[in-house]
Amino acid sequence: MNELENKIVDILKTIYDPEIPVDVYELGLIYEVKIDADNNVTIEMTLTSPNCPVAESMPKEVEDKVKSHPDVKYAKVNIVFDPPWDKSMMSEEAQLELGFL
């Protein structure tokens, strides 16, 4: 990971799913962070379910917070459901926090 990608991951770790006390990165909702040569950021993320109550607000929060970093020129979040999210995508830390380990 380059320095900007590390900073973006740090930002993502400040965004929590309101129903689960774990951030979106450790929850495994972030599938990919792409940064082009102009520091435009594209994030592929999913939700815990297609009917997630924060389906509109959480991607916007991710976009807004990443965009707010001074080195980021533009940020866009794409919601994907393939592959579908399941608890095995969570980090070990998240699984411990939620009592799955």
C-alpha positions as CSV (number, residue, x, y, z in Angstrom):
1,M,0.0,0.0,0.0
2,N,1.2,3.5,-0.7
3,E,1.0,6.3,1.8
4,L,-2.3,7.8,0.5
5,E,-3.9,4.4,0.5
6,N,-2.8,3.9,4.1
7,K,-4.4,7.2,5.0
8,I,-7.6,6.3,3.2
9,V,-7.8,3.0,5.1
10,D,-7.3,5.0,8.4
11,I,-10.3,7.1,7.3
12,L,-12.4,4.0,6.5
13,K,-11.6,2.7,10.0
14,T,-13.5,5.7,11.5
15,I,-16.7,4.7,9.8
16,Y,-18.9,2.3,11.7
17,D,-21.9,0.2,10.7
18,P,-24.6,1.6,13.0
19,E,-25.9,-1.9,13.8
20,I,-22.5,-3.5,14.5
21,P,-19.8,-2.0,16.7
22,V,-17.1,-2.6,14.0
23,D,-15.7,-0.2,11.4
24,V,-16.5,-0.9,7.7
25,Y,-12.9,-1.8,6.9
26,E,-12.5,-4.5,9.6
27,L,-16.1,-5.7,8.8
28,G,-14.9,-6.6,5.3
29,L,-17.3,-4.2,3.5
30,I,-14.5,-2.6,1.6
31,Y,-13.5,-4.8,-1.4
32,E,-11.1,-2.5,-3.2
33,V,-9.5,1.0,-3.0
34,K,-8.2,2.3,-6.3
35,I,-6.1,5.5,-6.6
36,D,-5.2,6.8,-10.0
37,A,-2.2,9.0,-10.9
38,D,-4.3,12.2,-10.2
39,N,-5.3,11.0,-6.7
40,N,-8.9,10.2,-7.8
41,V,-10.1,7.4,-5.5
42,T,-12.6,4.7,-6.4
43,I,-13.8,2.4,-3.6
44,E,-15.7,-0.8,-4.2
45,M,-17.7,-1.7,-1.2
46,T,-20.7,-3.8,-0.2
47,L,-23.2,-3.8,2.5
48,T,-24.1,-6.6,5.0
49,S,-27.3,-7.1,3.0
50,P,-29.0,-5.5,0.0
51,N,-31.8,-4.3,2.4
52,C,-29.3,-2.6,4.8
53,P,-31.0,0.4,6.4
54,V,-28.0,2.6,5.7
55,A,-27.7,1.6,2.0
56,E,-27.9,5.3,1.0
57,S,-26.2,7.1,3.9
58,M,-23.2,4.8,4.5
59,P,-21.7,5.0,1.0
60,K,-22.2,8.8,1.0
61,E,-20.4,9.0,4.4
62,V,-17.5,6.9,3.0
63,E,-17.3,9.1,-0.1
64,D,-17.5,12.4,1.9
65,K,-14.9,11.4,4.4
66,V,-12.4,10.1,1.8
67,K,-13.0,13.3,-0.3
68,S,-12.2,15.4,2.7
69,H,-8.6,14.3,2.8
70,P,-6.5,17.1,1.3
71,D,-4.5,14.8,-1.0
72,V,-7.7,13.3,-2.6
73,K,-8.9,15.0,-5.7
74,Y,-12.1,13.1,-6.2
75,A,-13.8,10.1,-4.5
76,K,-16.5,7.7,-5.7
77,V,-18.0,4.7,-4.0
78,N,-19.4,1.9,-6.1
79,I,-21.7,-0.5,-4.2
80,V,-21.4,-4.1,-5.3
81,F,-23.1,-7.3,-4.1
82,D,-20.8,-9.8,-5.8
83,P,-19.4,-11.5,-4.0
84,P,-22.1,-11.3,-1.4
85,W,-20.7,-10.3,2.1
86,D,-20.6,-12.9,4.8
87,K,-19.0,-12.9,8.2
88,S,-15.9,-14.8,7.0
89,M,-14.9,-11.5,5.2
90,M,-14.4,-9.8,8.6
91,S,-10.9,-9.4,10.0
92,E,-9.8,-11.6,12.9
93,E,-10.1,-8.5,15.1
94,A,-13.7,-7.9,14.1
95,Q,-14.6,-11.5,14.6
96,L,-13.1,-11.4,18.1
97,E,-15.0,-8.2,18.8
98,L,-18.2,-9.8,17.8
99,G,-17.6,-13.1,19.6
100,F,-17.2,-15.2,16.4
101,L,-13.8,-16.6,17.5
